[in-house]
Amino acid sequence: MAKAYHRYTIIRYIIDTPIVGLSYLLASSITSGRDFGSMSPNMYLFTLIALLVWYISASFSRLYADRRSNKYSEEIIFIIYTIILFTILLSSASFFLKDRFQFAPHFFTWFLGILFFLMSFTKYVIRKYLHSAIYQGKLFDNILIVGSTPSALEYYETINKYYYYGYKCLGFLDNTHNKLNGCHYLGKIGNLGPLLKDRRIDEVVIALPNAQNDEIQQCLEICDYHATKARIIPDLYQYASSTVQVNNIGLMPVISIRSLPLDKLENRVLKRAFDIVFSVIFFLTLGFWLLPLIALAIKLSSKGPAIFKQERWGLNNEKIICYKFRTMVSDSSDIDANGYYHQASKDDPRVTRLGAILRRTNMDELPQFWNVLLGNMSVVGPRPHPTPLNLESMHTVENYMLRHLVNPGITGWAQVNGSRGETKGPGSMQQRVNFDLYYIHRWTFWLDSQIILQTIINIIRGDQNAY
């Protein structure tokens, strides 16, 4: 794959040059009335400066990093981040060269707006081209797994499920087990050297238990000898309650257990300020007319109140009243015949026709912006669960209660990754909790922005688990 992917990377770099130039020409034409053929020497000079500044900004923002295994919403966030840096640097350069460059009113607004649109569009087209090439078998990495631990199994299932990551597993090596959910068994760990010599293997993923340190070191030495990239999946589940970071002291790797990002006052203030501003903007632009219309439609279509109030658990396991639009018949029960919490399922007879639409579009959650203003919820965070579901899950799901270390959210990392709807067993709930813990441990303002953007995309595109 090396040569093909190298060409793809070069395309990602080169295509931005005409995009920046075209954005400048269109903005200049719109704001000053010049046609494309009447560029002055100063305009050419500004275009060259803009290109230089763009690539400097992109290097700082890591815009061209390999994100084939990440969602498109993350790429958009990095485009926005790059444009912010680009704006700051280009404005500074324009200030020092103001005697040479004269810009029409609103030029920069048009320039940056067109640049964002064209960048987002071209990155999407390139991403789809990459996925198509991977799907057709033209562009992928050959992967060899060493070990049969739960981490190895999860890694194998993940790259099989998400083909567009661009990884093809040739098989696995292990000294004790010869089965890994259908993965081809290639023998014991001692076969690693001959396999690297005889077959084209782009990367070796080492997923051995930490206790097998000698075997791990031996595998790394063999990969170094054959100039093959190696990646280690460490067994760090015992540290799941903390944020793990690997640093170096000299040549020695050291695992650092850090505090949570939202333990810092400045991060909590930033997140709370964003929640308030976002919620106020929602009520001023959409909520003041959309919420009454939905409430009226619910009242006219079925008997019962428009707003459904439910006890859920929030920050530090405190009970909160969560507001939602009612989507089920008013006399439906949350508890089944066996005394367990009755989650909504596909084609649930309790859900009304209008309720099905509201659930599918996530509009039943809109009243929770009031919870955000009250301070017991956030725009982004782990979804709050009803009290009966919490009581059932806290004893069967590992690290379940840790999801209450932060305020619950209207949307969350688990939801945008497809872990939503009915949890049919502890495994489904465990996956949701793992996503929630990932979010809690790695919170950033940009991650919140990505989740909000991906939520909007999912609403437009539709979610098969939304019922």
C-alpha positions in Angstrom: 0.0 0.0 0.0 2.9 2.4 0.6 3.2 3.8 -2.9 -0.6 4.1 -3.4 -1.1 5.8 -0.1 1.8 8.1 -0.7 0.1 9.3 -3.9 -3.1 9.8 -1.9 -1.2 11.9 0.7 0.4 14.0 -2.0 -3.0 14.7 -3.6 -4.3 15.9 -0.2 -1.4 18.4 -0.1 -1.4 19.6 -3.7 -5.2 20.0 -4.1 -5.3 22.8 -1.5 -3.2 25.1 -3.7 -5.9 25.6 -6.4 -8.5 25.7 -3.6 -6.9 28.7 -1.9 -6.2 30.4 -5.2 -9.8 29.9 -6.4 -11.2 31.1 -3.1 -9.2 34.3 -3.4 -10.3 34.9 -7.0 -14.0 34.3 -6.3 -13.9 36.6 -3.2 -12.0 39.3 -5.1 -14.4 39.1 -8.0 -17.5 39.2 -5.7 -16.3 42.1 -3.6 -14.5 44.3 -6.1 -16.1 43.3 -9.4 -12.8 42.3 -11.1 -12.9 39.4 -13.5 -10.4 36.5 -13.3 -8.2 37.9 -16.1 -7.4 41.2 -14.5 -5.1 40.2 -11.7 -2.4 42.7 -10.7 1.1 41.8 -9.6 0.1 42.6 -6.0 -2.8 40.1 -6.3 -0.4 37.4 -7.4 1.9 38.3 -4.4 -1.0 38.1 -2.0 -2.0 34.7 -3.4 1.5 33.4 -2.8 1.5 34.8 0.7 -1.9 33.2 1.4 -0.7 29.8 0.2 2.4 30.0 2.4 0.3 31.0 5.4 -2.2 28.2 4.7 0.4 25.5 4.7 2.1 26.9 7.8 -1.3 26.9 9.5 -2.0 23.4 8.3 1.3 22.1 9.7 0.4 23.6 13.1 -3.1 22.1 13.1 -2.0 18.8 11.7 -4.6 19.0 9.0 -2.9 16.5 6.8 -2.6 13.8 9.4 -3.9 10.4 8.6 -7.6 10.4 9.7 -9.0 7.7 7.5 -10.2 5.9 10.7 -11.9 9.0 12.1 -15.2 10.6 11.3 -15.7 13.3 8.7 -16.9 15.6 11.4 -13.5 15.5 13.0 -11.9 16.5 9.7 -14.3 19.5 9.5 -13.3 20.6 13.0 -9.6 20.5 11.9 -10.5 22.5 8.8 -12.1 25.1 11.1 -9.1 25.1 13.4 -6.8 25.6 10.4 -8.9 28.5 9.1 -8.8 30.2 12.5 -5.0 30.0 12.5 -4.9 31.0 8.9 -7.1 34.0 9.6 -4.8 35.2 12.5 -1.6 34.8 10.5 -2.9 36.2 7.3 -4.4 39.2 9.1 -1.1 39.9 10.7 0.8 39.6 7.4 -1.8 41.9 5.7 -1.4 44.5 8.5 2.4 44.7 7.9 1.9 44.9 4.1 -1.2 47.2 4.2 0.6 49.7 1.9 0.8 47.1 -0.9 -2.6 45.5 -0.5 -6.0 47.2 -0.5 -9.1 45.0 0.1 -12.7 45.7 -0.6 -15.2 45.6 2.3 -16.2 42.1 3.4 -13.4 40.6 1.3 -12.1 38.4 4.1 -15.6 37.3 5.1 -16.2 36.0 1.5 -12.7 34.7 1.2 -12.8 32.6 4.4 -16.4 31.5 3.8 -15.6 30.2 0.3 -12.4 28.7 1.5 -14.2 26.7 4.2 -16.9 25.5 1.8 -14.5 24.4 -0.9 -12.1 22.8 1.6 -14.9 20.8 3.3 -16.3 19.7 -0.1 -12.9 18.6 -1.5 -11.9 16.8 1.7 -15.2 14.9 1.6 -14.7 13.9 -2.1 -11.2 12.7 -1.4 -12.3 10.8 1.6 -15.0 9.0 -0.4 -12.5 8.3 -3.1 -10.2 6.7 -0.5 -13.0 4.6 1.0 -14.0 3.4 -2.5 -10.4 2.5 -3.3 -10.1 0.6 0.0 -13.4 -1.2 -0.6 -12.2 -2.3 -4.0 -9.0 -3.7 -2.5 -6.8 -1.1 -4.2 -5.6 0.6 -1.0 -5.1 -1.2 2.3 -2.5 -2.2 4.8 -1.7 -5.9 5.4 -1.9 -6.4 9.2 -0.6 -9.3 11.3 -1.8 -9.7 14.9 0.5 -11.2 17.6 -1.6 -12.5 20.5 -5.1 -13.6 21.2 -6.0 -11.4 24.1 -9.4 -9.6 24.4 -7.6 -6.5 23.0 -6.6 -8.5 20.0 -10.1 -9.7 19.4 -11.6 -6.2 19.7 -9.0 -4.8 17.3 -9.7 -7.6 14.8 -13.4 -7.1 15.0 -13.1 -3.3 14.7 -11.0 -3.3 11.5 -13.4 -5.9 10.0 -16.4 -3.9 10.8 -15.0 -0.6 9.6 -13.5 -1.5 6.2 -12.7 2.1 5.4 -9.9 2.1 8.0 -7.9 0.5 5.3 -6.6 -2.5 7.2 -6.7 -6.2 6.1 -5.8 -8.8 8.7 -3.8 -11.7 7.2 -4.0 -13.7 10.5 -2.7 -14.0 14.0 0.1 -15.7 15.9 -0.2 -17.1 19.4 1.5 -19.8 21.5 -1.6 -21.0 23.4 -4.7 -20.4 21.3 -5.5 -21.1 17.6 -8.9 -19.4 17.4 -9.8 -15.7 17.2 -13.3 -15.3 15.9 -12.6 -16.5 12.4 -9.1 -14.8 12.1 -6.7 -17.1 10.2 -4.2 -18.8 12.5 -0.7 -18.6 11.3 1.1 -20.5 14.0 3.2 -19.7 17.1 4.9 -16.4 17.8 8.2 -17.9 16.6 6.8 -17.8 13.0 6.9 -14.0 13.0 10.3 -13.7 11.3 9.7 -16.1 8.5 6.3 -14.5 7.8 7.8 -11.0 7.6 10.4 -12.4 5.2 8.1 -14.3 2.9 4.9 -12.2 2.8 4.1 -8.5 2.3 3.1 -7.3 5.8 2.8 -3.6 6.3 2.3 -3.6 10.1 2.4 -5.9 13.0 0.0 -5.3 15.9 1.3 -6.8 19.2 -1.5 -7.6 21.6 0.2 -9.8 24.1 -0.4 -9.6 27.9 2.0 -7.3 29.8 3.5 -10.3 31.6 5.0 -11.6 28.4 7.5 -8.8 28.2 10.2 -10.9 26.8 8.0 -12.0 23.9 7.0 -8.4 23.2 10.6 -7.3 23.1 11.5 -10.1 20.8 8.7 -9.3 18.4 9.8 -5.6 18.3 13.4 -6.7 17.5 12.2 -8.9 14.7 10.0 -6.1 13.2 13.0 -3.7 13.4 15.2 -6.3 11.6 12.7 -6.6 8.8 11.9 -2.8 8.7 8.3 -3.5 9.5 6.1 -1.0 11.4 5.0 -2.4 14.8 2.2 -1.2 17.1 1.6 -2.3 20.6 -1.9 -2.6 22.2 -1.1 -2.5 25.9 -3.2 -4.2 28.6 -4.2 -1.1 30.5 -7.8 -2.0 31.6 -6.8 -1.8 35.2 -6.3 1.9 34.7 -9.6 2.5 33.0 -10.8 4.8 35.8 -8.0 7.3 35.0 -6.6 9.1 32.0 -3.5 7.3 30.8 -0.7 9.0 29.0 2.6 7.5 27.9 5.7 9.8 28.3 9.4 9.2 28.1 12.1 9.7 30.8 15.2 9.4 28.8 14.7 6.3 26.7 12.3 4.7 29.2 8.5 4.9 28.5 6.5 5.9 31.6 2.8 5.6 32.1 1.3 8.8 33.6 -2.0 8.7 35.4 -3.5 12.1 35.0 -6.5 13.9 36.4 -9.6 14.4 34.3 -9.6 17.4 31.9 -12.9 18.7 33.5 -11.3 18.6 37.0 -9.6 21.9 35.9 -11.6 25.0 36.8 -10.8 26.8 33.5 -12.1 23.8 31.5 -15.3 23.6 33.6 -15.9 27.4 33.1 -15.3 27.1 29.3 -17.7 24.1 29.0 -20.4 25.8 31.1 -20.1 29.1 29.2 -20.5 27.2 25.9 -23.5 25.3 27.3 -25.2 28.6 28.2 -24.4 30.4 25.0 -25.4 27.4 22.8 -28.7 26.9 24.7 -29.6 30.6 24.6 -28.9 30.7 20.8 -31.1 27.6 20.4 -34.0 29.1 22.2 -33.7 32.5 20.4 -33.5 30.9 16.9 -35.4 27.6 17.0 -36.8 26.9 20.4 -39.2 29.8 20.7 -41.3 28.6 17.8 -40.3 24.9 17.3 -41.0 23.7 20.8 -44.6 25.0 21.0 -45.4 23.5 17.5 -44.1 20.1 18.6 -46.0 20.3 21.9 -49.2 21.2 20.0 -48.7 18.4 17.6 -48.3 15.9 20.5 -51.5 17.2 22.2 -53.5 16.9 19.0 -52.2 13.4 18.1 -52.5 11.6 21.4 -53.9 11.9 24.9 -51.6 13.0 27.7 -49.1 15.8 28.5 -46.8 17.0 25.8 -43.8 17.0 28.2 -42.5 13.8 29.8 -40.6 14.1 33.1 -38.4 11.3 34.2 -36.0 10.8 37.1 -32.5 10.2 36.0 -29.0 10.3 37.5 -26.7 13.2 36.9 -23.3 14.5 38.2 -22.1 12.5 41.2 -25.1 10.1 41.0 -27.5 12.9 42.0 -31.1 12.5 40.9 -32.3 15.0 38.4 -35.6 15.5 36.5 -35.0 15.1 32.8 -37.5 16.8 30.4 -38.4 15.2 27.1 -41.3 15.4 24.6 -43.7 12.5 25.3 -43.3 9.9 22.5 -45.3 7.0 24.0 -48.9 6.5 24.9 -49.6 8.2 28.2 -50.5 5.0 30.1 -47.4 3.0 29.1 -45.2 1.4 31.8 -41.4 1.6 32.2 -41.3 -1.7 34.0 -42.0 -5.1 32.3 -43.7 -8.1 33.7 -40.5 -9.4 35.3 -39.8 -6.2 37.2 -37.0 -5.0 34.9 -36.8 -1.6 33.1 -38.5 -1.8 29.8 -36.3 0.0 27.2 -37.7 1.3 24.0 -37.2 -1.3 21.2 -37.6 -1.3 17.4 -41.3 -1.2 16.5 -42.2 -0.7 20.1 -46.0 -0.7 20.3 -45.9 1.9 23.1 -44.4 4.5 20.7 -46.9 6.8 18.9 -46.6 7.6 15.3 -45.5 11.2 16.0 -43.2 9.9 18.7 -41.4 7.6 16.3 -40.6 10.6 14.1 -39.4 12.6 17.1 -37.2 9.8 18.3 -35.8 9.2 14.8 -34.8 12.9 14.5 -33.8 13.3 18.1 -36.3 16.1 18.5 -37.8 14.5 21.6 -34.6 15.6 23.4 -35.0 19.3 22.7 -36.7 20.2 26.0 -33.4 19.1 27.7 -31.9 22.5 26.7 -33.9 23.7 29.7 -31.9 21.2 31.8 -28.7 22.6 30.4 -29.7 26.1 31.4 -30.6 24.8 34.9 -27.1 23.4 35.1 -27.9 19.7 35.7 -27.1 18.7 32.1 -24.6 19.7 29.4 -25.0 19.9 25.6 -22.4 17.1 25.3 -21.8 14.4 27.8 -22.8 10.8 28.7 -26.5 10.3 28.1 -28.4 10.1 31.5 -30.2 6.8 32.2 -33.4 6.3 34.1 -33.0 5.3 37.7 -34.2 1.6 37.2 -31.7 1.1 34.4 -28.9 2.6 36.5 -29.7 0.2 39.3 -29.7 -2.8 37.0 -26.4 -1.8 35.2 -24.3 -0.7 38.2 -23.8 -4.3 39.3 -23.3 -5.9 35.9 -21.3 -3.3 33.8 -17.7 -2.6 34.6 -16.9 1.0 35.6 -20.5 2.0 35.1 -20.7 4.5 37.8 -17.7 6.4 36.5 -19.9 7.9 33.7 -21.4 10.1 36.4 -18.1 12.0 37.0 -19.4 14.7 34.7 -22.7 16.3 33.8 -24.8 14.1 31.5 -25.5 15.5 28.0 -28.2 15.8 25.3 -25.8 14.1 22.9 -22.6 12.2 23.5 -19.6 10.3 22.1 -21.4 7.0 22.5 -24.4 8.2 20.6 -22.5 9.6 17.6 -20.5 6.3 17.4 -23.7 4.2 17.0 -24.0 3.1 20.6 -27.6 4.3 21.2 -31.1 2.9 21.5 -31.8 -0.3 23.3 -29.0 -2.1 25.1 -30.0 -5.7 24.7 -27.3 -7.1 27.1 -24.4 -6.2 29.4 -22.1 -6.2 26.3 -24.0 -3.4 24.6 -24.1 -1.3 27.8 -20.4 -2.0 28.4 -19.6 -0.6 24.9 -21.6 2.5 25.7 -19.8 3.0 29.0 -16.4 2.5 27.3 -17.3 5.3 24.9 -18.5 7.5 27.7 -15.2 7.0 29.7 -13.2 7.7 26.6 -15.0 11.1 26.3 -14.6 11.9 30.0 -10.9 11.1 30.0 -10.1 13.0 26.7 -12.5 15.9 26.8 -11.6 19.0 24.8 -13.6 21.9 23.5 -12.9 20.6 19.9 -14.2 17.1 20.8 -17.4 18.7 22.0 -17.6 20.6 18.7 -17.0 17.5 16.7 -19.8 15.6 18.6 -22.3 18.4 18.0 -21.4 18.5 14.3 -21.6 14.7 14.0 -25.0 14.7 15.8 -26.4 17.2 13.2 -25.0 15.0 10.4 -26.6 11.9 11.9 -30.0 13.7 12.2 -29.8 14.6 8.5 -28.5 11.2 7.4 -30.6 9.2 9.7 -29.5 6.7 12.4 -30.5 3.0 12.2 -30.5 2.8 16.0 -32.8 5.8 16.5 -36.2 4.3 17.5 
